[in-house]
Amino acid sequence: MSDDDSARDDQHASLPPWASLRYRDYSFLFMLALFAVSAQQMRLAQNLYQVYEISGSAFLLGMTGLAQGVPIFALGLFAGTLADFLDRKTILLITTFGNLIVALALGVLTLAGLIEVWHILAGTAITSALNIVLNPTRMALISHLVPRSHLTNAVALNSSVSQGSHFIGPMLGGLSLAWMSTGHAYLFNALFYIPAAVAVVLLKTPAVDKTGQEKFSVASYLGGVKFLFSEPIILTLVMLDFIVVGFGYYRPLLPIFAKDILFVGPAGFGMLSSAPAIGGVLGTFALLSIGDVKAKGLLALWSFILYAAALGVFAISTNFALSLLLLGAMGLANSLQAVMRQTSFHLLTPDHVRGRAFSVFNMFSQGANAAGGAEVGFMAALLGAPGSLIFGCGVGGLLTLGCWILMPGLRSFGTEMRRR
């Protein structure tokens, strides 16, 4: 490592945890993420609980995951192309207001007594389509709003707000269902998009650089995919996330655990839904305190193993407190490996392909949840909810151990990247 690299590491280590929030526009991006992602997670919890309340069907819970996943894979590449070729602030405004309209529509249909499962599935699909455009656009802006010396800090803060939103959103989703009617809960959800829209209006985004920009073509459309396959270690980390988290995606089954296994009702369901985010926040705050991590690949592998192990024990737990602890451990593990992947993407991705690269990143990250939601729902219909998660534990654990043994370069990944 050069003296310059050592100096940069010392500078990074000296940064306070909230350093990136000193930059005006990053703070507005942080505010957008806090309210928009919280609202996304709140409505997903409301959707899942209402589907199970109406139908009592694990299969339809799986269909909710499928409704979320189809737009991600159908539109993901196109979404990243929009972020690279169009004004990113305009994209953020359109997608934020689109989410607000969906929440209002579900609330009105529910209050009018007209709501059916297919309405919820359609709302889930539309929301997913909007967010597969919103999220990579938001992530692509991070490196423009802070200096390079603050990048790991900014990514970790972004992860912390995401994890915090995964706590706040489901908790508020469960509490809103307990304290008010489902229709009014949807209207409450819509309110969260108002401060998100205000943050977008106040945000100053860099203009899309037209100088030397490649023309839109099939080749440019696939630019994010080509980038991902040019970095085999990152590709492996992304695919591990997709498979381990996908086969072990427990969230669609939480209504079953809350109502039929742990017997805790909607408030307990909100606590179960939020517990992973508490662990996630602890993980990201630990990374903010420690600074940069040299052995990024090794930390990611240990995180995947922890996730699979905690999932297997959660599947057989009948104790509410233990289940909360295990869900927290899964959130901790997921946050650690997610920051490793995101930081690597920001450091290695050229700006002209950043939107498309992050759309592919989001396709696999969100697609893991969506495809996993369908898979665990279908498996739960065959094996029961605990059996479905035990199956996911086995798949995730064996795959991670296989990568650990067969890819020694992955265990040392991080030091090499820092020397580029």
Sine and cosine of phi, psi and omega as CSV:
sin_phi,cos_phi,sin_psi,cos_psi,sin_omega,cos_omega
0.00,0.00,0.70,-0.72,-0.03,-1.00
-0.97,0.24,0.24,-0.97,0.06,-1.00
-0.88,0.47,-0.58,0.81,0.04,-1.00
-0.89,0.46,-0.66,0.76,0.03,-1.00
-0.89,0.45,-0.66,0.75,0.01,-1.00
-0.90,0.44,-0.63,0.77,0.02,-1.00
-0.90,0.44,-0.66,0.75,0.01,-1.00
-0.91,0.41,-0.62,0.78,0.03,-1.00
-0.90,0.45,-0.67,0.74,0.02,-1.00
-0.90,0.44,-0.63,0.77,0.02,-1.00
-0.90,0.44,-0.68,0.73,-0.01,-1.00
-0.91,0.43,-0.67,0.74,-0.05,-1.00
-0.89,0.45,-0.45,0.89,-0.04,-1.00
-0.99,0.12,-0.11,0.99,-0.03,-1.00
-0.93,0.36,0.72,-0.69,0.15,-0.99
-0.93,0.37,0.39,-0.92,-0.08,-1.00
-0.83,0.55,-0.50,0.86,-0.08,-1.00
-0.98,-0.21,0.36,0.93,-0.15,-0.99
-0.82,0.57,-0.68,0.74,-0.09,-1.00
-0.93,0.37,-0.37,0.93,0.01,-1.00
-0.95,0.32,-0.15,0.99,0.09,-1.00
-0.95,0.32,-0.27,0.96,0.01,-1.00
-1.00,-0.03,0.86,-0.51,-0.17,-0.98
-0.77,0.64,-0.80,0.59,-0.12,-0.99
-0.95,0.31,-0.53,0.85,0.10,-1.00
-0.90,0.43,-0.60,0.80,0.00,-1.00
-0.90,0.43,-0.57,0.82,0.06,-1.00
-0.94,0.33,-0.58,0.81,0.07,-1.00
-0.91,0.42,-0.62,0.78,0.06,-1.00
-0.88,0.48,-0.68,0.73,0.02,-1.00
-0.90,0.43,-0.67,0.74,0.06,-1.00
-0.85,0.53,-0.75,0.67,-0.03,-1.00
-0.88,0.47,-0.68,0.73,-0.04,-1.00
-0.85,0.53,-0.77,0.64,-0.07,-1.00
-0.98,0.21,-0.65,0.76,-0.06,-1.00
-0.93,0.36,-0.72,0.70,-0.03,-1.00
-0.95,0.32,-0.59,0.81,0.09,-1.00
-0.87,0.50,-0.69,0.72,0.01,-1.00
-0.91,0.41,-0.62,0.78,0.04,-1.00
-0.86,0.51,-0.75,0.66,-0.05,-1.00
-0.94,0.33,-0.56,0.83,0.06,-1.00
-0.88,0.47,-0.74,0.67,-0.05,-1.00
-0.94,0.34,-0.55,0.84,0.06,-1.00
-0.88,0.47,-0.68,0.73,0.05,-1.00
-0.88,0.47,-0.68,0.74,0.03,-1.00
-0.89,0.45,-0.67,0.74,0.02,-1.00
-0.87,0.49,-0.75,0.66,-0.06,-1.00
-0.89,0.46,-0.70,0.71,-0.03,-1.00
-0.92,0.39,-0.63,0.77,-0.01,-1.00
-0.93,0.36,-0.61,0.79,0.05,-1.00
-0.87,0.49,-0.72,0.70,-0.02,-1.00
-0.94,0.34,-0.56,0.83,0.02,-1.00
-0.91,0.40,-0.63,0.78,-0.01,-1.00
-0.97,0.25,-0.68,0.73,-0.20,-0.98
-0.96,-0.28,-0.51,0.86,-0.11,-0.99
0.90,0.43,0.42,0.91,-0.15,-0.99
-0.90,-0.43,0.84,-0.55,0.13,-0.99
-0.92,0.39,-0.54,0.84,0.02,-1.00
-0.87,0.49,-0.69,0.72,0.00,-1.00
-0.95,0.32,-0.46,0.89,0.16,-0.99
-0.89,0.46,-0.64,0.77,0.08,-1.00
-0.90,0.43,-0.60,0.80,0.04,-1.00
-0.91,0.41,-0.51,0.86,0.08,-1.00
-0.89,0.45,-0.66,0.76,0.10,-1.00
-0.89,0.45,-0.62,0.78,0.02,-1.00
-0.92,0.40,-0.65,0.76,0.04,-1.00
-0.88,0.47,-0.53,0.85,0.06,-1.00
-0.96,0.27,-0.56,0.83,-0.12,-0.99
-0.99,0.14,-0.57,0.82,-0.08,-1.00
-0.85,0.53,-0.75,0.66,0.02,-1.00
-0.89,0.46,-0.54,0.84,-0.01,-1.00
-0.87,0.49,-0.72,0.69,-0.04,-1.00
-0.99,0.15,-0.49,0.87,-0.01,-1.00
-0.97,0.25,-0.56,0.83,-0.14,-0.99
-0.90,-0.44,-0.08,1.00,-0.13,-0.99
-0.84,0.55,-0.74,0.67,-0.02,-1.00
-0.91,0.41,-0.65,0.76,0.02,-1.00
-0.90,0.44,-0.61,0.79,0.01,-1.00
-0.88,0.47,-0.69,0.73,0.02,-1.00
-0.92,0.40,-0.57,0.82,0.05,-1.00
-0.90,0.44,-0.65,0.76,0.07,-1.00
-0.85,0.53,-0.68,0.73,-0.05,-1.00
-0.92,0.40,-0.43,0.90,0.01,-1.00
-1.00,0.00,-0.40,0.91,-0.12,-0.99
-0.93,-0.37,-0.28,0.96,-0.05,-1.00
-0.88,-0.48,0.20,-0.98,0.01,-1.00
-0.91,0.41,0.84,-0.54,-0.13,-0.99
-0.95,0.31,-0.52,0.85,0.03,-1.00
-0.91,0.41,-0.66,0.75,0.05,-1.00
-0.88,0.47,-0.66,0.75,0.03,-1.00
-0.88,0.48,-0.68,0.73,0.00,-1.00
-0.89,0.45,-0.65,0.76,0.01,-1.00
-0.91,0.42,-0.72,0.69,-0.04,-1.00
-0.88,0.47,-0.71,0.71,-0.06,-1.00
-0.95,0.31,-0.54,0.84,0.03,-1.00
-0.92,0.40,-0.74,0.67,0.02,-1.00
-0.93,0.37,-0.52,0.85,0.07,-1.00
-0.88,0.47,-0.67,0.74,0.06,-1.00
-0.88,0.47,-0.65,0.76,0.02,-1.00
-0.87,0.49,-0.68,0.73,-0.02,-1.00
-0.90,0.43,-0.64,0.77,0.02,-1.00
-0.89,0.47,-0.70,0.72,0.01,-1.00
-0.88,0.48,-0.69,0.73,0.04,-1.00
-0.88,0.48,-0.68,0.74,-0.04,-1.00
-0.89,0.45,-0.70,0.72,0.02,-1.00
-0.91,0.42,-0.62,0.79,0.03,-1.00
-0.90,0.43,-0.70,0.71,-0.01,-1.00
-0.91,0.41,-0.69,0.72,0.02,-1.00
-0.88,0.47,-0.65,0.76,-0.01,-1.00
-0.93,0.37,-0.71,0.71,0.00,-1.00
-0.91,0.42,-0.50,0.87,0.02,-1.00
-0.99,0.15,-0.09,1.00,-0.01,-1.00
0.97,0.26,0.33,0.94,-0.05,-1.00
-0.97,-0.23,-0.06,1.00,-0.13,-0.99
-0.92,0.39,0.69,-0.72,0.11,-0.99
-0.75,-0.66,0.25,-0.97,-0.06,-1.00
-0.85,0.52,-0.62,0.79,-0.05,-1.00
-0.91,0.40,-0.48,0.88,0.09,-1.00
-0.90,0.45,-0.67,0.74,-0.01,-1.00
-0.92,0.39,-0.66,0.75,0.04,-1.00
-0.89,0.46,-0.66,0.75,0.02,-1.00
-0.91,0.42,-0.69,0.73,0.04,-1.00
-0.88,0.47,-0.64,0.77,0.05,-1.00
-0.89,0.46,-0.68,0.73,-0.01,-1.00
-0.91,0.42,-0.69,0.72,0.01,-1.00
-0.90,0.43,-0.69,0.72,0.04,-1.00
-0.86,0.51,-0.68,0.73,0.01,-1.00
-0.88,0.47,-0.66,0.75,0.02,-1.00
-0.89,0.45,-0.66,0.75,0.02,-1.00
-0.91,0.41,-0.68,0.74,-0.10,-1.00
-0.97,0.24,-0.41,0.91,0.07,-1.00
-0.95,0.31,-0.26,0.97,0.15,-0.99
-1.00,-0.04,-0.70,0.72,-0.07,-1.00
-0.90,0.45,-0.75,0.67,-0.17,-0.99
-0.92,0.40,-0.75,0.66,0.04,-1.00
-0.92,0.39,-0.51,0.86,0.06,-1.00
-0.90,0.44,-0.70,0.71,0.03,-1.00
-0.90,0.44,-0.70,0.71,-0.04,-1.00
-0.92,0.39,-0.56,0.83,-0.02,-1.00
-0.92,0.40,-0.34,0.94,-0.04,-1.00
-0.99,0.13,-0.31,0.95,-0.16,-0.99
-0.83,0.56,-0.74,0.67,-0.09,-1.00
-0.93,0.36,-0.25,0.97,0.06,-1.00
-0.99,0.12,-0.34,0.94,-0.21,-0.98
-0.97,-0.24,-0.15,0.99,0.06,-1.00
-0.70,-0.71,0.42,-0.91,0.09,-1.00
-0.93,0.37,0.31,-0.95,-0.06,-1.00
-0.86,0.50,-0.54,0.84,0.00,-1.00
-0.91,0.42,-0.34,0.94,-0.01,-1.00
-0.98,-0.18,0.08,1.00,-0.20,-0.98
-0.90,0.43,-0.74,0.67,0.01,-1.00
-0.88,0.47,-0.63,0.78,0.05,-1.00
-0.89,0.46,-0.69,0.73,-0.01,-1.00
-0.91,0.41,-0.64,0.77,0.01,-1.00
-0.92,0.40,-0.67,0.74,0.02,-1.00
-0.91,0.42,-0.62,0.78,0.08,-1.00
-0.90,0.44,-0.66,0.76,0.05,-1.00
-0.87,0.49,-0.65,0.76,0.04,-1.00
-0.92,0.39,-0.61,0.80,-0.01,-1.00
-0.92,0.40,-0.64,0.77,0.02,-1.00
-0.94,0.35,-0.55,0.84,0.06,-1.00
-0.91,0.42,-0.72,0.70,0.02,-1.00
-0.91,0.41,-0.65,0.76,0.05,-1.00
-0.88,0.48,-0.62,0.79,0.04,-1.00
-0.92,0.39,-0.57,0.82,0.06,-1.00
-0.93,0.37,-0.36,0.93,0.14,-0.99
-0.99,0.10,-0.79,0.62,-0.07,-1.00
-0.90,0.45,-0.72,0.70,-0.09,-1.00
-0.87,0.49,-0.86,0.52,0.01,-1.00
-0.88,0.47,-0.60,0.80,0.03,-1.00
-0.89,0.47,-0.74,0.68,0.04,-1.00
-0.92,0.40,-0.54,0.84,0.06,-1.00
-0.89,0.47,-0.73,0.68,0.01,-1.00
-0.92,0.38,-0.68,0.73,0.00,-1.00
-0.92,0.39,-0.61,0.79,0.02,-1.00
-0.90,0.43,-0.60,0.80,0.05,-1.00
-0.93,0.36,-0.51,0.86,0.01,-1.00
-0.98,0.19,-0.54,0.84,-0.13,-0.99
-0.99,-0.10,-0.34,0.94,-0.05,-1.00
-0.57,-0.82,0.13,-0.99,0.02,-1.00
-0.93,0.38,0.35,-0.94,-0.02,-1.00
-0.88,0.48,-0.62,0.78,0.01,-1.00
-0.89,0.46,-0.71,0.70,0.03,-1.00
-0.93,0.38,-0.49,0.87,0.07,-1.00
-0.89,0.46,-0.64,0.77,0.06,-1.00
-0.90,0.43,-0.65,0.76,0.03,-1.00
-0.91,0.41,-0.61,0.80,0.09,-1.00
-0.88,0.48,-0.66,0.75,0.04,-1.00
-0.86,0.51,-0.65,0.76,-0.04,-1.00
-0.88,0.48,-0.52,0.85,-0.03,-1.00
-0.87,0.49,-0.47,0.89,-0.06,-1.00
-0.92,0.40,-0.38,0.92,-0.03,-1.00
-0.99,0.16,-0.19,0.98,0.02,-1.00
-0.94,0.34,-0.80,0.60,0.08,-1.00
-0.90,0.44,-0.48,0.88,0.07,-1.00
-0.89,0.45,-0.68,0.73,0.02,-1.00
-0.91,0.41,-0.62,0.78,0.04,-1.00
-0.87,0.49,-0.67,0.74,0.02,-1.00
-0.88,0.48,-0.64,0.77,0.02,-1.00
-0.90,0.43,-0.68,0.74,0.00,-1.00
-0.87,0.49,-0.65,0.76,-0.03,-1.00
-0.98,0.19,-0.31,0.95,-0.06,-1.00
-0.95,0.30,0.74,-0.67,0.11,-0.99
-0.98,-0.19,0.91,-0.42,-0.04,-1.00
-0.96,-0.29,0.54,-0.84,0.05,-1.00
-0.92,0.39,0.61,-0.79,0.04,-1.00
-0.93,0.38,0.50,-0.87,0.08,-1.00
-0.92,0.40,0.82,-0.57,-0.03,-1.00
-0.98,0.21,0.94,-0.35,-0.02,-1.00
-0.99,0.12,-0.25,0.97,-0.06,-1.00
-0.94,0.35,0.87,-0.49,0.02,-1.00
0.94,0.35,0.21,0.98,-0.03,-1.00
-0.95,0.32,0.69,-0.72,0.02,-1.00
-0.92,0.40,0.51,-0.86,0.03,-1.00
-0.98,0.20,0.47,-0.88,0.01,-1.00
-0.92,0.40,0.74,-0.67,0.01,-1.00
-0.35,-0.94,0.08,-1.00,0.06,-1.00
-0.88,0.48,-0.62,0.78,0.00,-1.00
-0.90,0.44,-0.69,0.73,0.02,-1.00
-0.93,0.37,-0.56,0.83,0.02,-1.00
-0.87,0.50,-0.55,0.83,-0.03,-1.00
-0.99,-0.13,0.24,0.97,-0.06,-1.00
-0.86,0.51,-0.62,0.78,0.00,-1.00
-0.92,0.40,-0.62,0.79,0.04,-1.00
-0.91,0.42,-0.69,0.72,0.00,-1.00
-0.88,0.47,-0.64,0.77,0.04,-1.00
-0.88,0.47,-0.72,0.70,-0.04,-1.00
-0.86,0.50,-0.68,0.73,-0.03,-1.00
-0.97,0.24,-0.20,0.98,0.08,-1.00
-0.99,0.13,-0.17,0.99,0.00,-1.00
-0.84,-0.54,1.00,0.08,-0.16,-0.99
-0.89,0.46,-0.56,0.83,0.00,-1.00
-0.92,0.38,-0.70,0.72,0.03,-1.00
-0.91,0.42,-0.63,0.78,0.05,-1.00
-0.85,0.53,-0.67,0.74,0.01,-1.00
-0.90,0.44,-0.68,0.73,0.02,-1.00
-0.89,0.45,-0.65,0.76,0.01,-1.00
-0.91,0.41,-0.67,0.74,0.00,-1.00
-0.94,0.34,-0.57,0.82,0.10,-0.99
-0.87,0.48,-0.70,0.71,0.04,-1.00
-0.86,0.50,-0.70,0.72,-0.05,-1.00
-0.88,0.47,-0.68,0.73,-0.10,-1.00
-0.99,0.11,-0.74,0.67,-0.05,-1.00
-0.90,0.43,-0.76,0.65,-0.01,-1.00
-0.96,0.29,-0.56,0.83,0.00,-1.00
-0.90,0.43,-0.79,0.61,0.00,-1.00
-0.94,0.34,-0.36,0.93,0.02,-1.00
-0.95,-0.30,0.46,0.89,-0.05,-1.00
-0.99,0.16,0.98,-0.19,-0.14,-0.99
-1.00,0.09,-0.35,0.94,-0.21,-0.98
-0.84,0.55,-0.69,0.73,0.00,-1.00
-0.89,0.45,-0.36,0.93,-0.02,-1.00
-1.00,-0.03,-0.09,1.00,-0.03,-1.00
-0.87,0.49,-0.58,0.82,0.09,-1.00
-0.85,0.52,-0.58,0.81,0.02,-1.00
-0.93,0.38,-0.72,0.69,0.02,-1.00
-0.89,0.46,-0.65,0.76,-0.04,-1.00
-0.92,0.40,-0.70,0.72,-0.12,-0.99
-1.00,0.05,-0.65,0.76,-0.22,-0.98
-0.95,-0.32,-0.28,0.96,-0.07,-1.00
-0.91,-0.42,-0.73,0.68,-0.02,-1.00
-0.99,-0.13,-0.29,0.96,0.08,-1.00
0.83,0.56,0.82,0.58,-0.07,-1.00
-0.88,-0.47,-0.09,1.00,0.10,-1.00
0.96,0.29,-0.15,-0.99,-0.10,-0.99
-0.91,0.41,-0.61,0.79,0.02,-1.00
-0.91,0.42,-0.68,0.73,0.07,-1.00
-0.90,0.43,-0.58,0.81,0.08,-1.00
-0.87,0.49,-0.67,0.74,0.05,-1.00
-0.88,0.47,-0.63,0.78,0.03,-1.00
-0.92,0.39,-0.68,0.73,0.05,-1.00
-0.88,0.48,-0.66,0.75,-0.02,-1.00
-0.92,0.40,-0.50,0.87,-0.07,-1.00
-1.00,-0.03,-0.36,0.93,-0.08,-1.00
-0.82,0.57,-0.67,0.74,0.02,-1.00
-0.86,0.51,-0.54,0.84,-0.03,-1.00
-0.94,0.35,-0.49,0.87,0.05,-1.00
-0.90,0.44,-0.72,0.69,0.08,-1.00
-0.89,0.46,-0.62,0.79,0.02,-1.00
-0.89,0.45,-0.67,0.75,0.03,-1.00
-0.90,0.44,-0.67,0.74,0.04,-1.00
-0.87,0.49,-0.65,0.76,0.01,-1.00
-0.91,0.42,-0.72,0.70,-0.03,-1.00
-0.94,0.33,-0.57,0.82,0.06,-1.00
-0.93,0.38,-0.56,0.83,0.08,-1.00
-0.89,0.45,-0.67,0.74,0.03,-1.00
-0.92,0.38,-0.60,0.80,0.06,-1.00
-0.89,0.46,-0.59,0.81,-0.01,-1.00
-0.97,0.23,-0.63,0.78,-0.06,-1.00
-0.96,0.27,-0.60,0.80,-0.12,-0.99
1.00,-0.10,-0.43,-0.90,-0.05,-1.00
-0.92,0.38,0.54,-0.84,0.01,-1.00
-0.94,-0.35,0.83,-0.56,-0.04,-1.00
-0.94,0.34,-0.78,0.63,-0.10,-0.99
-1.00,0.04,0.95,0.33,-0.07,-1.00
-0.90,0.43,-0.68,0.74,-0.01,-1.00
-0.91,0.41,-0.67,0.75,-0.01,-1.00
-0.91,0.42,-0.68,0.74,0.04,-1.00
-0.89,0.46,-0.64,0.77,0.02,-1.00
-0.90,0.44,-0.68,0.73,0.00,-1.00
-0.89,0.45,-0.71,0.70,0.05,-1.00
-0.87,0.49,-0.59,0.81,0.00,-1.00
-0.91,0.40,-0.67,0.74,0.03,-1.00
-0.90,0.44,-0.63,0.78,0.02,-1.00
-0.91,0.42,-0.69,0.72,0.03,-1.00
-0.87,0.49,-0.66,0.75,0.00,-1.00
-0.86,0.51,-0.76,0.65,-0.04,-1.00
-0.90,0.44,-0.67,0.75,-0.02,-1.00
-0.91,0.42,-0.72,0.69,0.00,-1.00
-0.90,0.44,-0.58,0.81,0.03,-1.00
-0.88,0.47,-0.70,0.72,-0.02,-1.00
-0.89,0.45,-0.64,0.77,0.00,-1.00
-0.95,0.31,-0.63,0.78,0.04,-1.00
-0.85,0.52,-0.61,0.79,-0.06,-1.00
-0.86,0.50,-0.52,0.85,-0.06,-1.00
-0.97,-0.25,0.02,1.00,-0.02,-1.00
-0.97,0.24,0.66,-0.75,0.12,-0.99
-0.87,-0.49,0.19,0.98,0.00,-1.00
-0.96,-0.27,0.82,-0.57,-0.10,-0.99
-0.89,0.46,-0.72,0.70,-0.02,-1.00
-0.89,0.45,-0.69,0.72,0.03,-1.00
-0.90,0.45,-0.64,0.77,0.02,-1.00
-0.88,0.47,-0.65,0.76,0.06,-1.00
-0.88,0.48,-0.68,0.73,0.00,-1.00
-0.89,0.46,-0.68,0.73,-0.01,-1.00
-0.93,0.38,-0.63,0.78,0.07,-1.00
-0.90,0.44,-0.60,0.80,0.08,-1.00
-0.89,0.47,-0.64,0.77,0.04,-1.00
-0.90,0.44,-0.63,0.78,0.05,-1.00
-0.90,0.43,-0.64,0.77,0.04,-1.00
-0.90,0.43,-0.65,0.76,0.06,-1.00
-0.86,0.51,-0.76,0.65,-0.02,-1.00
-0.88,0.48,-0.68,0.73,-0.04,-1.00
-0.91,0.41,-0.61,0.79,-0.02,-1.00
-0.93,0.37,-0.61,0.79,-0.02,-1.00
-0.90,0.45,-0.74,0.67,-0.02,-1.00
-0.94,0.33,-0.49,0.87,-0.01,-1.00
-0.92,0.39,-0.66,0.75,0.02,-1.00
-0.91,0.42,-0.61,0.79,0.05,-1.00
-0.87,0.49,-0.70,0.72,0.00,-1.00
-0.93,0.38,-0.71,0.71,-0.07,-1.00
-0.91,0.41,-0.67,0.74,0.01,-1.00
-0.88,0.48,-0.68,0.74,0.01,-1.00
-0.88,0.48,-0.65,0.76,0.02,-1.00
-0.88,0.47,-0.73,0.68,-0.03,-1.00
-0.89,0.45,-0.63,0.77,-0.05,-1.00
-0.95,0.32,-0.55,0.83,-0.16,-0.99
-0.98,-0.19,-0.23,0.97,-0.14,-0.99
-1.00,-0.04,0.81,-0.58,0.11,-0.99
-0.91,0.42,0.52,-0.86,-0.09,-1.00
-0.88,0.47,-0.60,0.80,-0.10,-0.99
-0.93,0.38,-0.24,0.97,0.01,-1.00
-0.87,-0.50,0.14,0.99,-0.14,-0.99
-0.89,0.45,-0.68,0.74,0.01,-1.00
-0.88,0.47,-0.68,0.73,0.00,-1.00
-0.94,0.35,-0.61,0.79,0.04,-1.00
-0.89,0.45,-0.68,0.73,0.00,-1.00
-0.96,0.28,-0.40,0.92,0.10,-0.99
-0.93,0.36,-0.62,0.78,0.08,-1.00
-0.91,0.40,-0.68,0.73,0.07,-1.00
-0.81,0.58,-0.75,0.66,-0.01,-1.00
-0.94,0.35,-0.55,0.84,0.06,-1.00
-0.84,0.54,-0.71,0.71,-0.02,-1.00
-0.97,0.23,-0.64,0.77,-0.04,-1.00
-0.93,0.38,-0.80,0.60,0.03,-1.00
-0.96,0.27,-0.53,0.85,0.03,-1.00
-0.90,0.43,-0.51,0.86,0.08,-1.00
-0.87,0.50,-0.68,0.73,0.01,-1.00
-0.93,0.38,-0.69,0.73,-0.07,-1.00
-0.94,0.33,-0.79,0.62,0.04,-1.00
-0.90,0.43,-0.61,0.79,0.04,-1.00
-0.91,0.42,-0.60,0.80,0.04,-1.00
-0.87,0.49,-0.66,0.75,0.05,-1.00
-0.92,0.40,-0.69,0.72,-0.06,-1.00
-0.90,0.44,-0.75,0.67,-0.05,-1.00
-0.93,0.36,-0.52,0.86,0.06,-1.00
-0.91,0.41,-0.70,0.71,0.02,-1.00
-0.92,0.39,-0.66,0.75,0.03,-1.00
-0.92,0.40,-0.58,0.82,0.02,-1.00
-0.91,0.41,-0.55,0.84,0.05,-1.00
-0.91,0.41,-0.47,0.89,-0.01,-1.00
-1.00,-0.04,-0.69,0.73,-0.15,-0.99
-0.94,-0.35,-0.11,0.99,-0.16,-0.99
1.00,0.04,0.34,-0.94,-0.05,-1.00
-0.87,0.50,-0.73,0.69,0.03,-1.00
-0.88,0.48,-0.67,0.74,0.00,-1.00
-0.88,0.47,-0.61,0.80,0.03,-1.00
-0.88,0.48,-0.68,0.73,-0.03,-1.00
-0.97,0.26,-0.52,0.85,0.09,-1.00
-0.90,0.44,-0.64,0.77,0.08,-1.00
-0.87,0.50,-0.71,0.70,0.02,-1.00
-0.89,0.46,-0.61,0.79,0.06,-1.00
-0.86,0.51,-0.71,0.70,-0.01,-1.00
-0.90,0.44,-0.71,0.70,0.00,-1.00
-0.88,0.47,-0.75,0.66,-0.05,-1.00
-0.91,0.42,-0.69,0.73,-0.01,-1.00
-0.91,0.42,-0.71,0.71,-0.01,-1.00
-0.91,0.40,-0.65,0.76,0.00,-1.00
-0.91,0.42,-0.68,0.73,-0.01,-1.00
-0.90,0.43,-0.69,0.73,0.04,-1.00
-0.89,0.45,-0.60,0.80,0.05,-1.00
-0.89,0.46,-0.70,0.71,0.04,-1.00
-0.91,0.41,-0.61,0.79,0.03,-1.00
-0.86,0.52,-0.69,0.72,-0.07,-1.00
-0.98,0.22,-0.69,0.72,-0.16,-0.99
-1.00,0.04,-0.25,0.97,-0.05,-1.00
-0.80,-0.59,0.98,0.21,0.02,-1.00
-0.87,0.49,-0.48,0.88,0.04,-1.00
-0.89,0.45,-0.49,0.87,0.01,-1.00
-0.94,0.35,-0.60,0.80,0.00,-1.00
-0.91,0.43,-0.52,0.85,-0.02,-1.00
-0.99,-0.13,0.05,1.00,-0.06,-1.00
-0.89,0.46,0.73,-0.68,0.01,-1.00
0.70,-0.72,-0.81,0.58,0.03,-1.00
-0.90,0.45,-0.68,0.73,0.00,-1.00
-0.90,0.44,-0.64,0.76,-0.04,-1.00
-0.91,0.41,-0.61,0.79,-0.04,-1.00
-0.93,0.38,-0.38,0.93,-0.06,-1.00
-1.00,0.00,-0.01,1.00,-0.03,-1.00
-0.95,0.32,0.00,0.00,0.00,0.00
